[in-house]
Each structure stands twice: as C-alpha cells, then as structure tokens.
C-alpha cells in the first residue's frame, strides 16, 4: 500500500499545556480543520500500556470533482507522551492516517509539530494524500490565531491541567 509522510510545525503564543489540551480534544478541531463537521466521543479509558485514550466517530465533508460528500470514520486518540498524542484514523477503503502531535515550549510560546503518515490503496492514494496534506496545512495556518483566541476567552485564573 502506498505511503506518504509529512511534517508540519507552527508556533503558537500560548503555553504548551493549553495547546496540548485544546488539540487533544477532537471536538475543538471544528475551529481548525476545513473538512471537519463533528467528532462524537464513543469511549475513553486506559490501554494495556497505561496510556489514556479516547475513541471518536468523526464526520468530515471533503470535496471530489467539485461536490462535497460526507465521510465518517473512527479515530483513536492516545496520550503517547508528555504533551504528545497519537491520532490513529481508520477511514473507508483501508485508508489510514497516523498523526503524532507534540507541543513543546515555555510559559508563553509553544511549537506544535505534527508528523503524519498516510496510507491508502493505490487507486485512491493520490486523492487521499492530497486531501490530508491540504487540510492539515490549512489547520496549521489557523492554529496560532485560534489557540490565542481560545486562550484569551478563558478566565485569567483558568488552569488547564
């Protein structure tokens, strides 16, 4: 099965804990991801390695030949490190995207880095890879402003831990 990997990074004028908690809640991606419609939490728990996880049913509306269509797929989001999560997307036709997102930095500045691997059957791979890269690039362009806006909307004493 063909595979493509891409790495995206963005600075954000917020602390790393806030960035991590905001991004690790897939329902917040409605503010970032251009194809995103909704994420419904199905289950949460702790896996056999002691890592917290959540499983979602996600709906997106990509475009094909100028027409929008809905696609629904499973995402398992696992806290895989300090201020790091792995999102494992299992979409129709055997399509899989695995993204590792890290939030690193100091009290008022974070660098968010995402490494995504896209796998899909060869007939759909060019389309899937193009859609994934385009949507993730758009999200990363929006990320600094959205994170700052969401942080400012919280009361000054809000603690995200």
N, C-alpha and C positions, 0 to 999 in steps of 0.2 A: 504494500500500500504506500503511495507517495507520502512524503512528509516534508513540512517546511517549518523552520523555527525563526521567530523574530523576537527582538528585544526592544522594548520601549522604555523610556525614562522621562520623568517630569519632576521639576522642583515644585514644592508647594509651601506657602507661607504659614504653615500650621505645624503643631508638634506631631511627632511620629505616632504617638498613641492615638491621637484623634484621627489621623489619616488611616491608620490600620483599622480601627473600629468602624469608621464610616465605610470604607471599601469592603470590609469583610461581611457587611450586611448587604446581601444582594438586592434587597428592596431599594436601597439607595442608588443603585445603578440607573434608575429611571432619570436621574439628574445628569447622567454622563453618557450613556450608551445610546447611539442614534437608532438602533433597531429594537431596543428593549421596550416591551409592553408591561410585563409583570413577572414577579417571582413569588411563587406560593411555597411557603415552608411546609415540607412533608414530615420530616423527622429530624431530631437532633439528639446527640448523645456523645459517647466517648468510644473510640475504637479500641481494638485489642492492644494497640501500642500506647494507649493512654492519651491520645490526641482528641481534642474536641472537634466535632464535625456537625454539619447541617446538610440535609439534602433538600433540594428545591425542584419544583417543576417550573421551568422558565418558558415564557412565551415571547417570541420576537417576530417582527414583521419586516423581513428583507424584501428586496426588490429583484425581480427577474424579468428581463425584457420589458421594463417599464411598469410592470404590475407588481403590487405588493401582495404577499401571501403570508399567512400565519404559520409558524412552525413552533412546536412545543417539544421540549427536551429536558432531560434530567441533568442536574448539576450537583455534584458533591463538593462541598467546600470544607476543607480540613485545615485547622491551625497546625502548620507544619514547622513552626519555629517562633522565636520571639519576633513579634511584628511581621510575621510571614504567614501567608496562607497559600494553599494549592487548590485551585478550582479545576475539577475534572468534569468536562462537558461530554455527554454521550448523546449525540444527535442522530436523527434518522439516517438510514443507509450506511450505518457503520462509521459515521463521521465522529471524530473525537478531537477535542481541544483540551490540552492541559496547560494551565497558566500558573506560574509561581510568581506571587506578588510580594515584594519586600518594601517596608517603609523604614528608612534609616535617616537619622539626623539628630539635631539638637532641639532645644526648647521651642524655637520659633521657625524652624525650617526643616523640611523633610524632602528627601529624594525618594520617589516611588519608582521602583523598577519592576517590570513585568517581563518574564520570559515565557513565551507561548509556543507550544508545539502543536501543529495542525496536521491531522491525518484524515484522509478521506479516500474512498475508492477512486481510481484513476479517472473515470468519466466525469465525476463531479469535483475532483480536486481543484482545478483552476478556479472555478466559481467560488468554492468554499474558502480557499486560501485568500482570494481577493476580498471577499466579504469580511472575513475575520480581520485581516490586516487593516482594511479601511475603517471598520467600526472601532477597532482598538486605537488606531491613530486619532480618530475623532474624539474618543473618550479622553485620551491623554492631552489633547489640546485644551479641552474644557476643564480638566482636573484641577489645576491650580486655582482658578477663579471659583469653581464650585465648592471646593474644600474651604476656601477662605470665607465665602458667603455663608456656608453652613456653620462654620465655627463661630462667626460673628453673631449668628442668630441664637446662639445658646447664651444662657445667663453667665456672667463672669465667673461665678463660683462653680460652674459645671465641671465635674471630674469624669472623664470618660473611662476610667479603669473599672 
